[in-house]
Amino acid sequence: MIKVSRFITLDNFITKQENFHPGASGEFTSFMHDLTFAVRLIAREVRRAGINDIIGLTDEVNVHGEQVKKLDIIANEIIIKSMNHTGKLAVMASEENEELIQIPSKYPKGKYVLVFDPLDGSSNIDVNVTIGTIFGLYKRVTKSDEECNVDDVLQKGYKQIASGYALYGSSTVFVYTTGNGVNAFTYDPTVGEFILSYEGITIPERGKYYSTNEGNSYKWSEQFKKYINYLKEKSEDGFRPYSARYIGSGVADIHRTLLYGGIFAYPSDKSNPNGKLRLVYECNPLAMLIEQAGGMATNGKERILDIQPKNIHERSPLYLGSKYDVEECMAFLNDNK
């Protein structure tokens, strides 16, 4: 990870990267400008949540049977309204929408497919803990003269052309990859720009932290229980015990894992035998980013990015982080003794 010693905006950084690719049209630069505009709007609402009376629950229940927070709805609408008229997107899919989000006929359609979780970590909204937005980007697979369908969204994760997340915490941070490394930008509200803060982020091969909800341990498999207990034991080489770090906002926990190494785990359990996190717009974008930083992401048996999604809101277990730690976890998970 390289702490940047120069000032460069996100728009300029992306433009310079596109200059190295002959035939680049500038469409991706324009897309990212539109997306980060939506991120700035969400950050503004998060900062003023207590003042604007947008903290708390609505009377609505989403497609997953979860009661919806007011900020969930606002963030979802901000992204849709910021992106649906730009001419860059063919279709969208969101955690908050049961069906595909089609581009209104009055607007031009583009070649990109955007999948997103508008506000990850909703349970932490009311207590002023870091929350975030997750996104993945694909190229459409249907023909330009056809109506988009689920095939455009249900692509394997390795086909993403970009992914990333925004963090709304003590500062607003935007982290993304286009398959050529991972870079982080911090928003400076005084100039209205995202400024490059970390370039070429590389996750350590092994960390000292594990991040998982131990309140669910009574529902875990015996293999995963053994792994977590193993991490707590003192080892002769001094690498263990690991320290527990769990915020409950996936983006925040994964951001720490990206920077400091270790493992983030949301396993399957007795209540959620297929896992709880959503493959299309949570696991795949985060897996791409972690892999681009040199880490690993798996469902415990296979690489996340190789899984063929069957529906928009499909769930999956997720284990990601430092290569050594994820491989060690998988060894425990697949030990049937």
WOHU-V310709 format. One record per residue. N is the residue number from 0. RES is the residue in one letter. SS is DSSP state (@ for helix, = for strand, . for the rest). Layout:
BEGIN
N_RES_SS, N_RES_SS
END
This chain:
BEGIN
0_M_., 1_I_=, 2_K_=, 3_V_., 4_S_., 5_R_., 6_F_., 7_I_., 8_T_=, 9_L_@, 10_D_@, 11_N_@, 12_F_@, 13_I_@, 14_T_@, 15_K_@, 16_Q_@, 17_E_@, 18_N_@, 19_F_., 20_H_., 21_P_., 22_G_., 23_A_., 24_S_., 25_G_., 26_E_@, 27_F_@, 28_T_@, 29_S_@, 30_F_@, 31_M_@, 32_H_@, 33_D_@, 34_L_@, 35_T_@, 36_F_@, 37_A_@, 38_V_@, 39_R_@, 40_L_@, 41_I_@, 42_A_@, 43_R_@, 44_E_@, 45_V_@, 46_R_@, 47_R_., 48_A_@, 49_G_@, 50_I_@, 51_N_@, 52_D_., 53_I_., 54_I_., 55_G_., 56_L_=, 57_T_=, 58_D_=, 59_E_=, 60_V_=, 61_N_., 62_V_., 63_H_., 64_G_., 65_E_., 66_Q_=, 67_V_=, 68_K_=, 69_K_@, 70_L_@, 71_D_@, 72_I_@, 73_I_@, 74_A_@, 75_N_@, 76_E_@, 77_I_@, 78_I_@, 79_I_@, 80_K_@, 81_S_@, 82_M_@, 83_N_., 84_H_., 85_T_., 86_G_., 87_K_., 88_L_=, 89_A_=, 90_V_=, 91_M_=, 92_A_=, 93_S_=, 94_E_., 95_E_., 96_N_., 97_E_., 98_E_., 99_L_., 100_I_=, 101_Q_=, 102_I_., 103_P_., 104_S_., 105_K_., 106_Y_., 107_P_., 108_K_., 109_G_., 110_K_., 111_Y_=, 112_V_=, 113_L_=, 114_V_=, 115_F_=, 116_D_=, 117_P_=, 118_L_=, 119_D_=, 120_G_., 121_S_@, 122_S_@, 123_N_@, 124_I_@, 125_D_@, 126_V_@, 127_N_., 128_V_., 129_T_., 130_I_=, 131_G_=, 132_T_=, 133_I_=, 134_F_=, 135_G_=, 136_L_=, 137_Y_=, 138_K_=, 139_R_., 140_V_., 141_T_., 142_K_., 143_S_., 144_D_., 145_E_., 146_E_., 147_C_., 148_N_., 149_V_@, 150_D_@, 151_D_@, 152_V_@, 153_L_., 154_Q_., 155_K_., 156_G_@, 157_Y_@, 158_K_@, 159_Q_., 160_I_., 161_A_=, 162_S_=, 163_G_=, 164_Y_=, 165_A_=, 166_L_=, 167_Y_=, 168_G_., 169_S_., 170_S_., 171_T_=, 172_V_=, 173_F_=, 174_V_=, 175_Y_=, 176_T_=, 177_T_., 178_G_., 179_N_., 180_G_., 181_V_=, 182_N_=, 183_A_=, 184_F_=, 185_T_=, 186_Y_=, 187_D_=, 188_P_., 189_T_., 190_V_., 191_G_., 192_E_=, 193_F_=, 194_I_=, 195_L_=, 196_S_=, 197_Y_=, 198_E_=, 199_G_., 200_I_., 201_T_., 202_I_., 203_P_., 204_E_., 205_R_., 206_G_., 207_K_., 208_Y_=, 209_Y_=, 210_S_=, 211_T_., 212_N_., 213_E_@, 214_G_@, 215_N_@, 216_S_@, 217_Y_@, 218_K_@, 219_W_., 220_S_., 221_E_@, 222_Q_@, 223_F_@, 224_K_@, 225_K_@, 226_Y_@, 227_I_@, 228_N_@, 229_Y_@, 230_L_@, 231_K_@, 232_E_., 233_K_., 234_S_., 235_E_., 236_D_., 237_G_., 238_F_., 239_R_., 240_P_., 241_Y_., 242_S_=, 243_A_=, 244_R_., 245_Y_., 246_I_., 247_G_., 248_S_., 249_G_@, 250_V_@, 251_A_@, 252_D_@, 253_I_@, 254_H_@, 255_R_@, 256_T_@, 257_L_@, 258_L_@, 259_Y_@, 260_G_., 261_G_., 262_I_=, 263_F_=, 264_A_=, 265_Y_=, 266_P_., 267_S_., 268_D_., 269_K_., 270_S_., 271_N_., 272_P_., 273_N_., 274_G_., 275_K_., 276_L_=, 277_R_=, 278_L_@, 279_V_@, 280_Y_@, 281_E_@, 282_C_@, 283_N_@, 284_P_@, 285_L_@, 286_A_@, 287_M_@, 288_L_@, 289_I_@, 290_E_@, 291_Q_@, 292_A_., 293_G_., 294_G_., 295_M_=, 296_A_=, 297_T_=, 298_N_., 299_G_., 300_K_., 301_E_., 302_R_=, 303_I_@, 304_L_@, 305_D_@, 306_I_., 307_Q_., 308_P_., 309_K_., 310_N_., 311_I_., 312_H_., 313_E_., 314_R_=, 315_S_=, 316_P_., 317_L_=, 318_Y_=, 319_L_=, 320_G_=, 321_S_., 322_K_@, 323_Y_@, 324_D_@, 325_V_@, 326_E_@, 327_E_@, 328_C_@, 329_M_@, 330_A_@, 331_F_@, 332_L_@, 333_N_., 334_D_., 335_N_., 336_K_.
END
